[in-house]
Amino acid sequence: MAFRRRRRAGDRVMKRLRDMLAGLRGAVGPDNRTVVHISEPQPKHPPEGKIAIVAIYRNETADIEEWIDYHRLIGVEKFFLYDNDTTDDTNLKLRRYVQSGHVEIMPWPHFMRDTNTEAAAHAHAIARLAGRFEWLSMIDIDEFLVPTQGETLAAILNDFASYPTVLLHWYMFGPSGHRTRPQGGVIGNYTQRQKMPQEAWHAPADTARVVLKTKYLVQPSLVRREVGVHEVGTILRPLRGYNDVGQPIRKKGEAVGGSRLRINHYFTKSLAELEAKLAGPICTKPNARPASTRVANIMAGFAAENCLEDRLIIDLVQRMGGLPSRSGPDPAAIAAE
């Protein structure tokens, strides 16, 4: 009897997902990006807040609490998290944030073979949240928004009011000497990153290069049709967007920013965690794995002459009073309830 109830509940969830995705259509854009087309979002409510984060995740039990606590510290008001078949206790750790109203979780398995699952989550969030938040930030659990000049996130966003989308460049952080996962969190342990082009990058080999990909902030009510993982189509089209100081970006790698707001991308974490990452699936398509050639190029870029010590986010957290103690209930105890 209990089995039949669970099965019926699972069927209802999948039907709800199919209904919500009716009208989404996967496509490949002109530069081979997988995108999802949606109808123009229609704001229906006065905004609930200034900014929320949208992220897809799977098995992030080690770092999810630090990531949420940090972004709440800098002013993010809510998190809309898409669960891509998590099997560890991440959702148990998220329970207190759900109960406090700071997190909403959406089941989001790989249910469309030919469409990027992460892009579909972003498209769904934009269509769903256009009337609820002025800004959405589309980032991953290993990516941290970092105001670089002591400004509040709200003040920065106020200055971005005339920009439908802001493209934030990755600042790539490497293993920082850690072969295995160290005690403590991501922020305090990983402090060595690649230099950016404006910081005298020197490629040690033909295969090593700085990564110039972006993630984005977007005003969801201004999105027009194409939604991708790294960019989004807005009323600016064909302009890609603006960087964090208001310079227009027309093509990939142009107007590299980060002097006011950037993304710390903790791409590798420890070497052992990188190996596990390469061996496991990713939240894009069924059976997808990180591209080994791309990862090798990125790792080559962490040569000593191209790395520098960067403690900006550590100083920011300390100035703002530090992260809260994570002494919440034991997930095993919650599971036993």
C-alpha positions in Angstrom: 0.0 0.0 0.0 2.8 2.4 1.0 4.6 1.5 -2.2 1.6 2.4 -4.3 1.2 5.7 -2.6 4.9 6.6 -3.2 4.5 5.5 -6.8 1.4 7.7 -7.3 3.2 10.6 -5.7 6.2 10.1 -8.0 3.8 10.0 -11.0 2.2 13.3 -9.9 5.7 14.9 -9.6 6.7 13.8 -13.1 3.3 14.9 -14.6 3.8 18.3 -13.0 7.3 18.6 -14.5 6.0 17.7 -17.9 3.2 20.2 -17.7 5.6 22.9 -16.6 8.0 22.2 -19.5 5.2 22.2 -22.1 6.3 24.8 -24.6 10.0 24.7 -23.7 12.1 23.7 -26.8 15.7 22.9 -26.8 17.9 24.2 -29.6 21.5 24.9 -30.5 22.3 28.5 -30.9 24.6 30.1 -33.6 27.8 29.5 -31.6 26.9 25.9 -30.6 25.5 26.8 -27.2 22.6 24.7 -26.1 19.7 27.1 -25.3 16.1 26.8 -24.4 13.4 29.0 -26.0 10.6 30.4 -23.8 7.7 32.8 -24.3 8.2 36.3 -23.0 7.9 36.2 -19.2 4.9 38.1 -17.9 5.3 39.8 -14.5 2.2 39.1 -12.4 3.1 40.3 -8.9 4.9 43.2 -7.2 8.5 42.0 -6.5 9.1 40.1 -3.3 12.7 41.1 -3.2 15.8 42.5 -5.0 17.7 39.3 -5.8 17.5 35.5 -5.7 19.8 32.8 -6.8 18.8 30.0 -9.2 21.1 26.9 -9.2 20.9 23.2 -10.2 22.6 20.7 -7.9 23.4 17.1 -7.2 25.2 15.7 -4.1 26.5 18.9 -2.7 26.4 17.9 1.0 29.9 19.1 1.7 29.5 22.7 0.6 25.9 23.6 0.3 25.5 25.2 3.7 28.6 27.5 3.4 27.4 28.5 -0.1 24.0 29.5 1.1 25.3 31.2 4.3 27.8 33.2 2.4 25.3 34.5 -0.2 22.8 35.3 2.5 25.6 37.3 4.2 26.1 39.5 1.2 22.4 40.1 0.6 20.8 37.3 -1.5 17.3 36.9 -0.2 16.2 33.6 -1.6 17.5 30.4 -3.3 15.5 28.4 -5.9 17.4 25.1 -6.1 16.8 22.5 -8.8 17.5 18.9 -7.5 19.1 16.8 -10.3 18.7 13.4 -8.7 20.6 14.0 -5.5 21.4 10.7 -3.6 23.4 12.0 -0.6 22.1 14.0 2.4 22.2 17.4 0.7 18.4 17.7 1.0 18.5 17.0 4.7 20.9 19.8 5.2 18.7 22.1 3.2 15.7 21.3 5.3 16.3 24.1 7.9 16.6 26.6 5.0 13.4 25.4 3.5 11.6 25.6 6.8 12.9 29.2 7.3 11.6 30.2 3.9 15.0 31.0 2.3 15.1 28.0 0.0 12.6 26.4 -2.4 13.5 23.0 -4.0 12.3 21.7 -7.3 12.8 18.1 -8.4 14.7 18.3 -11.7 15.9 15.0 -13.1 17.2 14.5 -16.7 13.8 14.1 -18.3 14.7 15.5 -21.8 17.4 13.7 -23.6 18.3 16.3 -26.2 18.0 19.5 -24.1 20.5 20.9 -21.6 18.9 20.1 -18.2 20.5 23.1 -16.6 19.4 25.5 -19.3 15.9 24.2 -18.9 16.0 24.8 -15.2 17.1 28.4 -15.8 14.3 28.9 -18.4 11.7 27.5 -16.0 13.0 29.8 -13.2 12.9 32.9 -15.3 9.3 32.2 -16.5 8.2 31.3 -13.0 9.9 34.2 -11.1 9.6 37.2 -13.5 7.2 38.9 -11.1 8.8 37.8 -7.8 12.3 39.2 -7.9 13.9 42.1 -9.7 17.1 40.1 -10.3 18.1 36.5 -10.7 21.6 35.2 -10.5 22.3 31.9 -12.4 25.3 30.3 -10.8 26.4 26.9 -9.5 27.3 25.6 -6.0 31.0 26.0 -6.7 30.5 29.7 -7.8 30.4 32.6 -5.3 29.4 36.2 -6.1 32.0 38.6 -4.8 31.6 42.4 -4.5 35.2 43.6 -4.8 35.1 47.2 -3.4 33.2 46.9 -0.1 29.9 47.8 -1.7 26.7 46.0 -0.8 25.1 43.8 -3.4 21.9 45.9 -3.3 23.9 49.1 -4.1 25.6 47.4 -7.1 22.2 46.2 -8.4 20.7 49.6 -8.1 23.4 50.9 -10.4 22.6 48.1 -12.8 18.9 49.1 -13.1 19.2 50.0 -16.8 21.1 46.8 -17.8 18.8 43.8 -18.6 21.7 41.4 -18.0 25.1 41.6 -16.5 27.8 39.1 -17.5 30.2 38.2 -14.7 33.5 36.6 -15.6 34.8 33.5 -13.8 37.9 34.0 -11.6 39.2 30.4 -11.6 40.5 29.0 -8.3 42.6 25.8 -8.3 43.6 23.1 -5.7 45.8 25.6 -3.8 48.1 22.8 -2.8 45.4 20.4 -1.5 45.6 16.8 -2.7 42.6 15.7 -0.5 39.7 17.7 0.9 41.0 19.8 3.9 39.1 20.5 7.1 36.9 23.6 6.9 35.1 25.3 4.1 35.8 26.3 0.5 36.3 30.0 1.2 39.2 29.6 3.7 41.0 26.8 2.0 41.2 27.7 -1.7 43.1 31.0 -2.1 45.1 30.5 -5.3 43.6 31.4 -8.6 44.6 32.0 -12.2 45.6 35.5 -13.3 43.2 37.2 -15.6 44.3 38.7 -18.9 44.6 42.2 -17.4 46.9 40.7 -14.8 49.7 39.7 -17.1 48.7 36.2 -18.0 51.5 34.2 -19.7 50.5 30.9 -21.3 53.1 28.3 -20.4 52.1 26.1 -23.3 49.8 26.2 -26.3 47.1 24.2 -24.5 47.1 26.4 -21.4 44.8 29.5 -21.5 42.7 31.6 -19.2 39.0 30.7 -19.1 36.9 33.7 -20.1 33.4 32.2 -19.6 30.7 34.1 -17.8 27.6 33.5 -15.7 24.9 36.1 -15.5 22.6 38.3 -13.5 19.4 39.0 -15.3 16.2 41.0 -14.8 13.8 38.1 -15.6 11.0 40.3 -17.0 13.3 41.5 -19.7 14.3 38.1 -21.1 13.4 37.4 -24.7 13.4 33.8 -25.9 16.9 32.2 -25.6 18.1 31.0 -22.2 21.5 29.3 -21.8 23.8 28.3 -19.0 26.3 31.1 -19.6 24.2 33.8 -21.3 20.6 34.8 -21.8 18.8 36.6 -24.6 17.2 39.9 -23.5 15.9 43.1 -25.1 19.5 44.0 -25.8 19.8 41.4 -28.5 22.2 41.1 -30.4 24.3 42.7 -27.7 25.3 40.0 -25.2 25.1 42.2 -22.1 27.3 44.5 -20.0 30.1 43.8 -17.6 30.2 44.8 -14.0 31.3 48.4 -14.7 28.8 48.9 -17.6 31.0 48.2 -20.6 29.1 46.5 -23.4 30.0 42.9 -24.3 29.4 42.0 -28.0 31.5 38.8 -28.3 33.1 36.2 -26.0 36.2 37.4 -24.2 35.4 41.1 -24.7 35.5 43.6 -21.8 36.7 41.2 -19.2 35.4 42.5 -15.9 35.6 41.8 -12.2 36.7 45.1 -10.7 33.3 45.7 -9.0 31.5 42.3 -9.0 32.9 38.9 -10.0 32.4 35.2 -9.6 34.9 33.1 -7.7 34.7 29.7 -9.4 36.2 27.0 -7.3 36.5 24.7 -10.2 38.8 22.0 -8.9 38.7 22.2 -5.1 41.2 19.4 -4.0 42.8 17.1 -6.5 40.8 14.2 -5.1 37.6 16.1 -5.5 38.5 16.9 -9.1 39.1 13.2 -9.8 35.6 12.4 -8.4 34.1 15.3 -10.4 35.6 13.9 -13.6 34.3 10.4 -12.9 30.8 11.4 -12.1 27.9 12.8 -14.1 27.1 16.5 -14.5 23.8 18.4 -14.4 23.5 19.1 -18.2 22.4 15.9 -20.0 22.0 12.2 -19.2 25.4 10.4 -18.9 27.3 13.7 -19.6 30.8 14.0 -18.2 33.2 17.0 -17.9 35.2 17.4 -21.1 38.6 15.9 -20.3 40.5 18.1 -22.8 39.0 21.3 -21.5 39.8 20.2 -17.9 43.4 19.5 -18.9 43.7 22.9 -20.5 42.3 24.6 -17.3 44.6 22.6 -15.1 47.6 23.6 -17.2 46.6 27.2 -16.6 47.3 26.8 -12.9 51.0 26.9 -13.5 52.9 28.8 -10.8 53.7 31.8 -13.0 50.0 32.2 -13.8 48.7 31.9 -10.2 48.3 34.5 -7.5 47.1 34.5 -3.9 43.6 36.0 -3.6 42.0 36.4 -0.2 39.5 39.1 -1.2 36.5 36.9 -0.3 38.0 36.0 3.1 38.5 39.7 4.0 34.9 40.4 2.8 33.5 37.7 5.1 35.5 38.9 8.1 34.4 42.6 7.5 30.8 41.4 7.5 31.1 39.5 10.8 31.8 36.0 9.5 29.6 33.1 8.6 27.2 31.7 11.1 28.1 28.5 13.0 26.7 25.5 11.3 25.8 23.5 14.3 22.3 22.5 13.1 20.7 19.1 13.6 22.5 16.0 12.5 21.1 14.9 9.1 21.0 11.3 10.4 18.8 12.4 13.2 16.5 14.2 10.8 16.3 11.2 8.6 15.2 9.0 11.6 12.3 11.3 12.4 
